[in-house]
Amino acid sequence: MEVMPATIRDYDALITTLRARIDALQISHATLEDIAGLTQGHVGKCLGPAPVKRIGLDTVFLVVPALGMRVVIEQDMDAVKHMERRWEIRDELRRRPGIVRLRFSDKAKAKFAKEMGTLGGSVRKRFRTDQKTRKKGAKDAAKSRWRRIPPADRIKHAKSLNRIRWREHNMQRRAAEKAAQEARRAAKAAAASPSRQSAAQLRPAP
């Protein structure tokens, strides 16, 4: 079945062309998914009457050959006339020919991350500071941040912190009082228990 060449200038035109080809071949979405190696329902989500997701470039290069078509990129003279005045000649001195950027596998990425983590750990270990120095640095940083806050906001922030500290203090005091009361009750119960046992022993038998 011959396919007339189609000029695709936007996403909608691409979808229309693919749908027309599917209708011309009279094949189902399941058949197309099986040929293209896509998951079940993927074509319907992208090319159905009510698509729920946009078709990606990788999927396009799987669907197009499965439909017996190919993608051809050619020069558009009308576009050249409009765009050529905006094309700037690149600086050859800044060009780096021969450099090939490769895509790393997951295994290579994991190995690289492990090596960088080991390197970072050795650097931290080399420049590790004691607790006193770290505490002083944190204190100086807090003072620097505090100076940048307007006086009115400082007062407001200080009042908020005081309320929080007072609330925590009251909670701790109440917990301590509750624990002390329970300890007194336990001690009182323990002291009363022997006296009850001795009174029961002294009581004459009937």
Secondary structure, 3 states (H helix, E strand, C coil): CCCCCCCCCCHHHHHHHHHHHHHHHCCCHHHHHHHHCCCCCHHHHHHCCCCCCCCCHHHHHHHHHHCCCCCCCCCCHHHHHHHHHHCCCCCHHHCCCCCCCCCCCHHHHHHHHHHHHHHHHHHHHHCCCCHHHHHHHHHHHHHHHHHCCCHHHHHHHHHHHHHHHHHHHHHHHHHHHHHHHHHHHHHHHHHHHHHHHHHHHHCCCC
